[in-house]
Amino acid sequence: MQQTQSFTFNRDELLPLADSLRESFTKASPFRHVVIDDFLPSEVLEPVLAEFPEPRDAEWQRFDNAKEIKLALADTERMGPATRHLLAEFNGQVFVDFLERLSGIEHLVSDPHYDGGGLHQIKPGGYLKVHVDFNRHRRLNLDRRLNGLLYLNKDWEESYGGHLQLWNKDMTRCEHKILPVFNRFVLFATTDDANHGHPEPLTCPDDRARRSMALYYYTNGRPADETLDEHDTKFKQRPGEEWKSSFRQTAKRWVPPALADLVSRRG
């Protein structure tokens, strides 16, 4: 943990990296994005991984429906000290400077509330269908502009699945599949054609989970060609895909919430 709590981002290292990746980010298809492997010193992430809450060990927000089965945790009081320190660094001025230089988006604002972000976890069988993200932070009244995802899955095999899929604007083709391997950082622009998700049910062993840290960044306003009405997350169907609730998901609508939560935790 000491390694993590003494870690700080450094402009002398990050800004040259941003300069080297900016053109790749800007020209990426199907929307602006970049993938950076071995992003942090591994010794910084080891304590974060060691204290990552198990599904039963924290008050995870639980999503269980035909479009998503996942866990999310935004309350930093329920996270370990190494995790809290690293999240604070991602929200700090040096890292924001790096994001502005890389993306060309000025006046970025990080989110101390981790609305929709923080820690994410998907257990075997879970998924997150292709979608575009909510575009306004209602509490801060700001426009969402960038997503950062840091994956925390050591020894993750291709057969486990869990790929982040990037789909083209008209949802006819998946252009990229990104395996969520340990210490891989993905950054992409949050626009209404940034169709992405983890739509295939996870096939990792029962004692594993797809773990990640999610970070979102905002501005006060956005370019005119990106301005649309405020909306929540919009899910989009892939060609030939149907969203069907399982028996468990359907039954939850008729079961008292306390009982449904208890059953979910035991699962």
C-alpha positions as CSV (number, residue, x, y, z in Angstrom):
1,M,0.0,0.0,0.0
2,Q,2.9,2.3,0.7
3,Q,3.8,2.3,-3.0
4,T,0.4,3.5,-4.0
5,Q,0.1,6.2,-1.4
6,S,3.5,7.6,-2.4
7,F,2.6,7.6,-6.1
8,T,1.8,10.8,-7.9
9,F,1.3,11.6,-11.6
10,N,4.2,13.6,-13.1
11,R,3.8,16.1,-16.0
12,D,7.3,15.4,-17.2
13,E,6.2,11.9,-18.0
14,L,2.5,12.3,-18.9
15,L,2.6,15.3,-21.2
16,P,5.1,13.8,-23.7
17,L,2.9,10.7,-23.7
18,A,-0.1,12.8,-24.4
19,D,1.7,14.5,-27.3
20,S,2.6,11.1,-28.8
21,L,-0.9,9.8,-28.6
22,R,-3.0,12.9,-29.5
23,E,-3.1,12.2,-33.3
24,S,-4.0,8.6,-32.7
25,F,-6.8,9.6,-30.4
26,T,-8.2,12.2,-32.8
27,K,-8.1,10.0,-35.8
28,A,-9.4,6.8,-34.2
29,S,-12.4,4.9,-35.5
30,P,-15.3,4.4,-34.9
31,F,-14.9,7.4,-32.5
32,R,-12.0,9.1,-30.7
33,H,-10.3,6.7,-28.4
34,V,-6.9,5.4,-27.3
35,V,-5.7,2.3,-25.6
36,I,-2.6,2.5,-23.4
37,D,-1.0,-0.7,-22.0
38,D,1.1,-0.9,-18.8
39,F,-0.2,2.5,-17.9
40,L,0.9,2.6,-14.2
41,P,3.8,0.9,-12.3
42,S,2.5,-2.5,-11.4
43,E,3.4,-2.0,-7.8
44,V,0.9,0.9,-7.6
45,L,-1.9,-1.3,-8.7
46,E,-1.1,-4.4,-6.6
47,P,-2.5,-2.9,-3.3
48,V,-5.6,-1.6,-5.2
49,L,-6.3,-5.1,-6.5
50,A,-5.6,-6.6,-3.0
51,E,-8.2,-4.4,-1.4
52,F,-10.8,-4.5,-4.2
53,P,-14.1,-5.3,-2.5
54,E,-15.6,-8.7,-3.1
55,P,-19.3,-8.7,-4.2
56,R,-20.4,-9.4,-0.6
57,D,-18.0,-7.1,1.1
58,A,-19.4,-3.7,0.2
59,E,-22.7,-1.9,-0.5
60,W,-22.4,-2.3,-4.3
61,Q,-25.1,-0.8,-6.5
62,R,-26.6,-3.8,-8.3
63,F,-27.9,-3.8,-11.8
64,D,-29.7,-6.9,-13.0
65,N,-31.9,-6.6,-16.0
66,A,-32.0,-7.5,-19.7
67,K,-29.5,-4.7,-20.6
68,E,-27.0,-5.0,-17.8
69,I,-25.9,-7.3,-15.0
70,K,-23.1,-5.6,-13.1
71,L,-22.0,-4.1,-9.8
72,A,-20.9,-0.5,-9.2
73,L,-19.4,1.3,-6.2
74,A,-19.0,5.1,-6.0
75,D,-18.8,5.6,-2.2
76,T,-15.1,6.2,-1.4
77,E,-15.7,5.5,2.3
78,R,-16.3,1.9,1.3
79,M,-13.0,1.6,-0.6
80,G,-9.5,1.0,0.7
81,P,-6.9,3.7,1.2
82,A,-4.8,2.7,-1.8
83,T,-7.9,2.9,-4.1
84,R,-8.9,6.2,-2.6
85,H,-5.5,7.7,-3.2
86,L,-5.3,6.5,-6.8
87,L,-8.8,7.8,-7.5
88,A,-7.8,11.2,-6.1
89,E,-4.7,11.3,-8.4
90,F,-6.9,10.5,-11.4
91,N,-9.1,13.5,-10.4
92,G,-6.1,15.8,-9.7
93,Q,-4.8,18.7,-11.8
94,V,-1.8,16.8,-13.2
95,F,-3.8,14.1,-14.7
96,V,-6.5,16.5,-16.0
97,D,-3.6,18.4,-17.7
98,F,-2.6,15.2,-19.4
99,L,-6.2,14.5,-20.6
100,E,-6.6,18.1,-22.0
101,R,-3.3,17.8,-23.9
102,L,-4.1,14.3,-25.2
103,S,-7.8,15.0,-26.2
104,G,-7.6,18.7,-27.2
105,I,-10.5,19.3,-24.9
106,E,-9.9,22.3,-22.7
107,H,-11.2,23.3,-19.2
108,L,-11.9,19.7,-18.1
109,V,-13.5,19.1,-14.7
110,S,-13.1,15.9,-12.8
111,D,-16.0,14.4,-10.7
112,P,-15.4,14.1,-7.0
113,H,-18.8,12.3,-6.7
114,Y,-17.9,9.5,-9.2
115,D,-21.4,9.6,-10.6
116,G,-21.8,6.4,-12.5
117,G,-18.0,5.8,-12.0
118,G,-15.7,4.6,-9.3
119,L,-15.3,0.8,-9.1
120,H,-17.1,-1.6,-11.5
121,Q,-17.3,-5.4,-11.2
122,I,-19.0,-8.0,-13.4
123,K,-19.3,-11.6,-12.3
124,P,-19.5,-14.6,-14.6
125,G,-22.7,-14.4,-16.8
126,G,-22.8,-10.6,-16.4
127,Y,-22.8,-8.1,-19.2
128,L,-23.3,-4.5,-20.2
129,K,-25.1,-4.1,-23.6
130,V,-23.9,-1.6,-26.1
131,H,-24.9,1.9,-25.2
132,V,-24.0,5.6,-25.2
133,D,-23.6,7.3,-21.8
134,F,-25.6,9.9,-20.1
135,N,-24.4,13.3,-21.3
136,R,-25.0,15.6,-18.4
137,H,-23.9,15.5,-14.8
138,R,-27.1,16.7,-13.1
139,R,-25.5,17.5,-9.7
140,L,-22.7,19.6,-11.3
141,N,-24.7,20.7,-14.3
142,L,-21.8,19.9,-16.6
143,D,-21.4,18.1,-20.0
144,R,-19.8,14.7,-20.0
145,R,-16.8,14.7,-22.4
146,L,-14.4,11.9,-21.6
147,N,-14.4,8.3,-20.2
148,G,-11.4,6.7,-18.7
149,L,-11.3,3.0,-17.9
150,L,-8.5,1.3,-16.0
151,Y,-8.7,-2.5,-16.0
152,L,-7.6,-4.6,-13.1
153,N,-7.7,-8.2,-14.3
154,K,-4.5,-10.1,-14.0
155,D,-3.8,-13.2,-16.1
156,W,-7.0,-12.6,-18.1
157,E,-7.4,-15.0,-20.9
158,E,-9.1,-14.3,-24.3
159,S,-11.5,-17.1,-23.6
160,Y,-12.9,-15.3,-20.5
161,G,-14.4,-12.7,-22.7
162,G,-15.4,-9.3,-21.2
163,H,-14.1,-7.4,-24.3
164,L,-15.0,-3.7,-24.5
165,Q,-16.6,-3.5,-27.9
166,L,-16.6,-0.3,-29.9
167,W,-19.4,-0.1,-32.5
168,N,-19.8,2.2,-35.5
169,K,-22.4,5.0,-35.6
170,D,-25.2,3.2,-37.2
171,M,-24.7,0.0,-35.2
172,T,-24.0,-2.3,-38.1
173,R,-20.4,-3.3,-37.2
174,C,-18.2,-3.8,-34.2
175,E,-14.9,-2.2,-35.2
176,H,-12.8,-3.0,-32.1
177,K,-12.7,-5.5,-29.3
178,I,-10.5,-4.5,-26.3
179,L,-9.6,-7.3,-23.8
180,P,-9.8,-5.9,-20.2
181,V,-6.3,-7.0,-19.2
182,F,-4.5,-5.7,-16.1
183,N,-3.1,-2.2,-16.2
184,R,-4.7,-1.3,-19.6
185,F,-6.1,2.2,-19.7
186,V,-8.8,3.1,-22.3
187,L,-9.8,6.7,-22.9
188,F,-12.6,7.8,-25.3
189,A,-14.7,10.8,-26.1
190,T,-18.2,10.7,-24.7
191,T,-20.5,11.6,-27.6
192,D,-23.8,10.3,-28.8
193,D,-22.2,8.1,-31.4
194,A,-19.7,6.5,-29.0
195,N,-21.4,3.1,-29.0
196,H,-19.6,0.8,-26.6
197,G,-20.3,-2.0,-24.1
198,H,-19.5,-5.5,-22.9
199,P,-22.5,-7.2,-24.5
200,E,-21.5,-10.8,-24.4
201,P,-22.1,-12.7,-21.1
202,L,-18.8,-13.1,-19.2
203,T,-17.3,-16.6,-19.3
204,C,-14.5,-16.4,-16.8
205,P,-14.2,-19.0,-14.0
206,D,-16.6,-18.6,-11.1
207,D,-13.9,-17.4,-8.8
208,R,-13.0,-14.5,-11.1
209,A,-14.7,-11.2,-12.0
210,R,-14.1,-8.4,-14.6
211,R,-12.9,-5.5,-12.5
212,S,-12.3,-1.9,-13.5
213,M,-11.9,1.7,-12.3
214,A,-14.2,4.2,-14.2
215,L,-13.4,7.9,-14.4
216,Y,-15.5,10.6,-16.2
217,Y,-14.6,14.1,-17.0
218,Y,-16.7,17.1,-17.9
219,T,-16.8,20.7,-19.3
220,N,-19.2,23.6,-19.0
221,G,-20.7,23.4,-22.4
222,R,-19.5,21.5,-25.5
223,P,-19.0,22.1,-29.3
224,A,-22.1,23.0,-31.2
225,D,-21.9,19.9,-33.4
226,E,-22.0,17.7,-30.3
227,T,-24.9,19.5,-28.6
228,L,-28.0,17.3,-28.2
229,D,-30.8,17.1,-25.7
230,E,-29.9,15.9,-22.2
231,H,-30.4,12.1,-21.8
232,D,-29.6,9.2,-19.6
233,T,-27.8,6.1,-20.8
234,K,-29.2,4.9,-24.1
235,F,-28.9,1.2,-24.9
236,K,-28.6,0.1,-28.5
237,Q,-29.4,-3.3,-30.0
238,R,-26.9,-5.1,-32.2
239,P,-28.1,-6.6,-35.5
240,G,-30.5,-9.4,-34.7
241,E,-30.2,-8.9,-31.0
242,E,-33.2,-9.1,-28.6
243,W,-33.3,-8.1,-25.0
244,K,-35.1,-10.7,-23.0
245,S,-35.3,-10.7,-19.2
246,S,-34.5,-14.0,-17.4
247,F,-36.9,-15.6,-15.1
248,R,-34.9,-14.3,-12.2
249,Q,-35.1,-10.7,-13.5
250,T,-38.8,-11.0,-14.1
251,A,-39.5,-12.4,-10.7
252,K,-37.6,-9.6,-9.0
253,R,-40.4,-7.2,-10.1
254,W,-42.8,-9.1,-7.9
255,V,-40.5,-9.9,-5.0
256,P,-40.2,-7.4,-2.1
257,P,-36.9,-5.4,-2.5
258,A,-35.3,-6.6,0.8
259,L,-35.8,-10.3,-0.2
260,A,-34.6,-9.7,-3.8
261,D,-31.4,-8.0,-2.4
262,L,-30.8,-10.9,-0.1
263,V,-31.1,-13.4,-2.9
264,S,-28.9,-11.3,-5.1
265,R,-26.1,-11.2,-2.5
266,R,-26.2,-14.9,-2.0
267,G,-25.9,-15.3,-5.8
